[in-house]
């Protein structure tokens, strides 16, 4: 009886104790609000500055690419992850070089694009330092009709498997926007990152059955080797634009040519847009940007499937293709590896302010998402923006007029 009283007294004492001034790294023995409990239950560390999966992002313009005066006729976007081959960095990307900027589905022709990624091909570039790049030429041309990709090939990613190179990409068989953004994934392979590339000439990941979340689109293939299997992460959209939500799925295979089996828990991410994944510790980390309730977050799954929030951040890179040194090294199915993380990569920026010159261009991002980063570099939570960044998000003339009318009406009724 006395033991129970002592236990109750101890619990009451702990609950009445104030939360420590110096926030502890482990959960204190006291009652906590839900918000404070989440610091210990949902994140790797209670302080973002100590969290290896939290970062701020820095951006640098690339040297070596021409955009025809940024008139909208030349676009580069959706870079692959960066790989290092014989002391040279390689990346692949969507390139559109057309006589006009995108004109929409209603005005597109065989030579006029509907969207920024219509009538595109896959090009590649190399670099010695990740800042200055040399465009090497076209890697994947559009095949003849009716082969997959005859209308456009875009959004590539690279897999290195048993000494060979495999480029996976979206293969459009109609102009984007005519029936949404519908297309499957196919691939080409080569013995060298410089090609020549041989198309497999078939769809690698099939669309889902009618009525399923990925019935129309298998987009943004992203390849990792994890637990001895090829993991292909992809995105699809629930519903039509503009009222849509993007989720990510997973398909796995034992061979680059397939068959790829979709995971039964798909979709495995409820938010995000493009696909960006990398090995981290024993699991996989992922970017979730732009769309959904969990946008602007970095997430982690120790099994590569069941993702949880690891951090929230800002100004995340769009369509990030990071340099992932250990993307393909986890060949042992009996081990989960020890992913080291990422520190830089390539993303794209889209100029949508003027519809007559709509296009995208590539830039470099730097971050600190290394398991053994060992410093607070790029761990700022208070990211300073120039006031123009905020004022660029201005009301439309119609929105401004409505709010002015509402304010005047409110004054007259007071």
NUDREN-745046 format. One record per residue (C-alpha): y, x, z. Coordinates in steps of 0.2 Angstrom, whole numbers, plus 2048, in hexadecimal, padded with zeros to 3 digits. Layout:
YXZ/...
END
This chain:
800800800/80C80E804/8088177F4/80D8087EA/81E8077F3/8218197F0/81D8167DD/8298087DC/8368127E5/8348207D9/8358147CA/84580C7D1/84C81E7D4/8488237C2/8508137BB/8608157C5/8628277C0/87082A7B3/86B8317A2/86E8447A2/87E84B79C/875859792/86A84E787/85785378A/84C85877C/83E84D783/83F83B789/84583A79B/83B8317A8/8478227A9/84A8117A1/853813790/85C807785/853804774/86180F76C/85D81E777/84A81B776/84B81C763/85282E765/84183376C/836827763/83D828751/84483974E/83D84B750/84B84F75C/858845765/86685075E/86885074B/86F86274C/85D867753/85485C746/84B866739/84B85672E/85E853730/86B85B724/87C85A71C/87D85E70A/88886A700/88B8696ED/88F8766E0/8928736CD/88687C6C2/88B8896B5/8838886A3/88387669D/88E86F690/89285C691/89D85A681/8AD85868B/8A584B696/8A783E688/89783568D/88D83B67E/883848687/87A844698/86F84E6A3/8678466B2/8578436BD/8528556BF/84085A6C4/83C8646D3/8408766D0/8328836CF/8328966CF/82889F6C2/8288B26C0/8398B36C9/8418A66BF/8458946C4/8418866B9/8468746B8/8448656AC/84F8566AA/85484769F/86084C691/86983F686/873845677/87983666E/887832662/88E82566F/88D823682/882814688/887803680/87B7F868A/86C7EE684/8757E2679/87D7F066E/8707FD66E/86880365E/85C811659/86A81D65B/875815668/86E81567A/86E806685/86E810696/87182269B/85E82669A/85B81D689/858827679/855836684/849845684/844852691/84C863691/84A87269C/8558806A3/8528906AD/85C89A6B9/85B8AA6C3/8658A46D2/8658916D2/8788906CE/8798976BC/86D88F6AF/86889269D/862882694/85288768A/85087867F/84686867E/835868687/830856683/83684D673/83483A670/823837668/82182C658/82081A65A/816811662/81181F66E/81781E680/829825681/82D82266F/83E81A674/842826682/83A83368E/84283669E/84283A6B1/8358496B1/82C8526BF/8218616BE/8108646C5/8088766C6/7F58746C7/7E88816C5/7F388C6BA/7F987F6AF/8098756AE/80B8626AD/81A8586A9/81A8466AF/82883A6A8/82D8296A4/828822693/83381468C/82D80967E/83C7FF67E/84F801681/852800694/85B7F0698/8537E568B/8467DF698/84C7E96A7/8477FB6A9/8357FA6A5/82A8096A1/81A8126A6/8178256AA/80E83169E/80D84469E/80C854693/804864698/806877694/800888699/81188E69B/8218866A3/82988B692/81C880689/81787B67C/81386A684/80486067E/80684D681/7F7844689/7FC83567F/7F782868C/7FE81F69B/7FA8296AB/7FF81C6B8/7FD80A6B3/8097FC6B8/8047F06C5/7FC7E06C2/8077D16BE/8117CB6CD/80F7DC6D6/81E7E66DC/81B7F46CE/8167E86C0/8247EE6B5/8298006B9/8218106BF/83081B6C0/83582D6C6/8248356C8/8248426D5/81684E6D7/80F8576E7/7FE85F6EB/7F98596FD/7E9859706/7E18606F6/7E68516EB/7F484E6DE/8008426E6/80C8396DA/81A8306E2/8238236D8/8308156D9/8318036D3/83D7F56D6/83A7E46DE/8437D76D3/8507D96C5/8617E16C6/86D7DF6CE/8637D66DC/8557E36DE/84E7EF6EB/8457FF6E7/8368056EF/82A8146ED/8188156EA/80A8226EA/7FC8256DE/7EF8336E1/7E383C6D5/7D784B6D5/7DC8506C3/7EE8506BB/7E88456AD/7E28386BA/7DB82C6BE/7E98286CA/7E581C6D8/7F38136E0/7F48136F3/7EF8026FB/7FE802706/80B8036F8/8198036F8/81A811705/82D812706/838802708/84880A703/84F8176F7/8518196E5/84B8296DC/83C8336E3/83F8436ED/83084A6F8/82B85A6FF/81E86170B/82486371D/81986972C/80886072A/810851720/81C84C713/82F849714/83883D708/84A839704/84F826704/8608246FB/86B8166F5/8618076F6/8597FD704/85B7FB717/85680D71A/86181570D/869826711/85A82B71B/84E83971B/83C834720/82C83C725/819837724/80C84372C/80083B720/80B83A711/80A827711/81181F721/823824721/82F823730/841827732/844839736/85783A734/86683172C/87383A722/881838715/88583E703/8738406FF/86F8476EE/86B83B6E0/85B83E6D7/85884D6E1/84C85A6D9/84A8676E7/8438796E6/8328766EF/8298876F1/81A87F6F8/81986F6EE/8088746E6/80087F6F3/7F68736FE/7E68746F4/7DB873704/7D5861707/7D0867719/7E186C71E/7F286371E/7FC87371B/80C879723/81B873718/82A87E71A/837872713/845874706/85787C706/85E8786F4/85B86F6E4/8638666D5/8698546D5/87484A6C9/8858426C9/8898336BF/89B82F6B8/89B81C6B9/8AE81A6BB/8B18196A8/8A480E69F/8A981668E/8A4828694/89582369F/88A8326A2/88183E6AF/8828506B2/87885C6BD/87E8656CD/87686F6DB/8748696ED/8718746FC/86A86E70D/86187471C/85086B71D/84587A722/83887972F/83E88A735/851889731/855891741/86888D740/87487F740/87A88272E/87D872725/879867734/88A85F735/88A84D739/89D84B737/89F84E724/8B184F71F/8B684670F/8C6846706/8CF836707/8CD8336F5/8BA8316F8/8BE821702/8CC81A6F7/8C081C6E8/8B680E6F0/8C48026EC/8C47EF6EB/8C37E86D9/8D37DE6D4/8CA7CE6D6/8C47D36E8/8D67D96EC/8DD7C86E6/8D17BE6F0/8D57C7700/8E77C66FE/8E57B36FB/8DA7B170B/8E77BB715/8F67B070F/8EB7A0712/8E77A6724/8F97A9728/8FE797722/8F178F72C/8F579873C/
END
